[in-house]
Every structure is written in structure tokens, then in C-alpha cells.
Amino acid sequence: MKIGELAKLTKTSTKTIRFYEDSGLLPSPARSASGYRDYGPEIVDRLRFIHRGQAAGLTLQKVRQILAIHDRGEVPCGHVRQVLHSRLDQVRAQIAELVALEGHLQTLLDRASRHTPTKHDHSTVCWILENDLDAPAGVELTDARGQYS
């Protein structure tokens, strides 16, 4: 099938299909006598696998590794399980960071709701953020000279 047909069937742009080809995710297809790409039906399943990997939060590099294992004639499921465990750990860490950030933002908003300055202070841009000593881990606080507070 031609690239346009494959694109329509898999809901993937022709540009993306070419990118996957160039990236080694898809093998180079045979060419017709007129030079058009001619994809076999197995490429549909491969593209769908790539989409499912991305939907699971895997990078294209990880998907490429899994496909390489498969292409060597090996069963990649053990590797996939390890990759998914690793990805789940990353997602859980991101969630914990976001929960901490949510709490921090709520604290700032609570503080802001208790006081609204009416005069412009030339030494302070916004007191809500200037006096913020409760930032979550990973947020670096510096004073006006760039020194850590």
C-alpha cells in the first residue's frame, strides 16, 4: 500500500511515517517501479504498536529498543515489563512533585487572599513570591542578589 493509504488507515501523518522510517522505527519499504513507497500489511501492526507504546508514555527510543528485540526474533515482553515498571516509577515521582507544587501554590494563594497591597513598593515586585520560604523540594529560592535564601 502507498504511504497515503497507510497514513489514513493508521491515522498517522505521512510526515510522521517518514520520520519513523528515518528513525529506524519502521523498516524501509519496497519501492514501486515509479519510486513510490510500497508498504506491506505488517507495517500497520507495527505502527499501531508504536502508537500504543507512546500512549503508555514510552519514548520513541524505548519503543525502538522493544522493536529491535522483536526484530531479532526474541520475545520482548520481559523488557517491556521492566520499561513499564520504570515508567510507572517516573510517573509516580512526577505526581508527588505535582502534589507538592499544588500545596505550595495553594499556600501562596491563601497568603495572597489575606492581604492586597494598595501602594507600589519599589523594592518589591510582588510580596507574595518575595517572601516565599515554603517552596517544595527542587525549587531554588534566591534573593535579589541571586544568593540562595
C-alpha positions as CSV (number, residue, x, y, z in Angstrom):
1,M,0.0,0.0,0.0
2,K,1.1,3.6,-0.6
3,I,2.1,5.9,2.2
4,G,-1.2,7.9,1.9
5,E,-3.2,4.7,2.3
6,L,-1.1,3.7,5.3
7,A,-1.5,7.1,6.8
8,K,-5.2,7.1,6.5
9,L,-5.6,3.5,7.8
10,T,-3.4,4.2,10.9
11,K,-4.4,7.8,11.5
12,T,-0.7,8.8,11.2
13,S,0.6,11.6,9.0
14,T,2.8,10.8,6.1
15,K,5.4,13.1,7.6
16,T,5.4,11.0,10.8
17,I,5.6,7.8,8.8
18,R,8.7,9.1,7.0
19,F,10.1,10.3,10.4
20,Y,9.6,6.8,11.8
21,E,11.3,5.3,8.8
22,D,14.3,7.7,9.2
23,S,14.4,6.9,12.9
24,G,14.6,3.2,12.4
25,L,11.2,2.5,13.9
26,L,9.9,1.3,10.6
27,P,11.9,-0.6,8.0
28,S,12.5,1.0,4.7
29,P,9.7,-0.2,2.4
30,A,10.0,-1.7,-1.0
31,R,9.6,0.8,-3.8
32,S,7.3,0.6,-6.8
33,A,8.6,0.9,-10.3
34,S,7.8,4.6,-10.2
35,G,9.6,5.0,-6.9
36,Y,6.6,5.2,-4.5
37,R,6.9,3.5,-1.1
38,D,5.1,0.2,-1.1
39,Y,4.2,-0.9,2.5
40,G,3.2,-4.4,3.4
41,P,0.3,-5.1,5.8
42,E,2.6,-5.9,8.7
43,I,3.5,-2.2,8.9
44,V,0.0,-1.4,10.1
45,D,0.5,-3.6,13.2
46,R,4.0,-2.1,13.8
47,L,2.6,1.5,13.6
48,R,-0.2,0.6,15.9
49,F,2.4,-0.9,18.4
50,I,4.3,2.4,18.2
51,H,1.1,4.3,18.9
52,R,0.3,2.1,21.9
53,G,3.8,2.5,23.3
54,Q,3.5,6.2,23.1
55,A,0.1,6.1,24.7
56,A,1.7,4.2,27.6
57,G,4.1,7.1,27.9
58,L,7.1,5.4,26.4
59,T,9.7,7.4,24.4
60,L,10.3,6.6,20.8
61,Q,13.8,5.4,21.9
62,K,12.2,2.8,24.3
63,V,9.8,1.7,21.6
64,R,12.7,1.4,19.2
65,Q,14.5,-0.8,21.7
66,I,11.4,-3.1,22.1
67,L,11.0,-3.4,18.3
68,A,14.7,-4.2,17.9
69,I,14.4,-7.1,20.4
70,H,11.3,-8.3,18.4
71,D,13.2,-7.9,15.1
72,R,16.0,-10.2,16.4
73,G,13.4,-12.9,16.9
74,E,13.2,-12.6,20.6
75,V,10.1,-12.1,22.8
76,P,10.4,-8.5,24.2
77,C,7.7,-8.9,26.9
78,G,10.3,-9.1,29.8
79,H,11.9,-6.0,28.6
80,V,8.6,-4.3,28.2
81,R,7.6,-5.2,31.8
82,Q,10.9,-3.6,33.0
83,V,10.3,-0.5,30.9
84,L,6.7,-0.1,32.2
85,H,7.8,-0.5,35.8
86,S,10.4,2.2,35.3
87,R,7.9,4.5,33.6
88,L,5.4,3.9,36.4
89,D,8.1,4.9,38.9
90,Q,8.7,8.1,36.9
91,V,5.0,8.9,36.8
92,R,4.6,8.4,40.5
93,A,7.6,10.7,41.2
94,Q,6.1,13.3,38.9
95,I,2.7,13.0,40.7
96,A,4.4,13.5,44.1
97,E,6.2,16.6,42.7
98,L,2.9,18.0,41.3
99,V,1.1,17.3,44.6
100,A,3.8,19.2,46.5
101,L,3.6,22.1,44.0
102,E,-0.2,22.1,44.3
103,G,0.1,22.5,48.0
104,H,2.7,25.2,47.6
105,L,0.5,27.1,45.1
106,Q,-2.5,26.9,47.5
107,T,-0.4,28.2,50.3
108,L,0.7,31.2,48.2
109,L,-2.9,31.9,47.1
110,D,-4.1,31.6,50.7
111,R,-1.5,34.1,51.8
112,A,-2.4,36.4,48.9
113,S,-6.1,36.4,49.8
114,R,-5.3,37.7,53.3
115,H,-3.5,40.9,52.0
116,T,-3.7,43.0,48.9
117,P,-1.2,45.9,48.8
118,T,-2.5,49.2,47.7
119,K,0.8,51.1,47.4
120,H,3.6,50.4,44.9
121,D,6.7,49.3,46.7
122,H,9.9,50.0,44.6
123,S,11.9,47.4,46.5
124,T,9.5,44.5,46.0
125,V,8.0,43.2,42.8
126,C,5.2,41.1,44.4
127,W,5.4,40.3,48.1
128,I,3.5,37.0,47.6
129,L,6.5,35.5,45.9
130,E,9.2,37.6,47.5
131,N,8.6,36.2,51.0
132,D,8.1,32.6,49.9
133,L,10.1,30.3,52.2
134,D,7.8,27.3,51.9
135,A,8.8,26.2,48.4
136,P,8.6,22.5,47.7
137,A,11.8,20.5,47.3
138,G,13.5,21.1,44.0
139,V,12.5,24.8,43.9
140,E,15.6,27.0,44.4
141,L,15.0,30.3,46.2
142,T,17.3,33.2,45.7
143,D,17.3,36.8,47.0
144,A,17.7,40.0,44.9
145,R,21.5,39.4,44.5
146,G,20.9,35.8,43.2
147,Q,22.0,34.4,46.6
148,Y,20.2,31.4,47.9
149,S,18.0,32.3,50.9
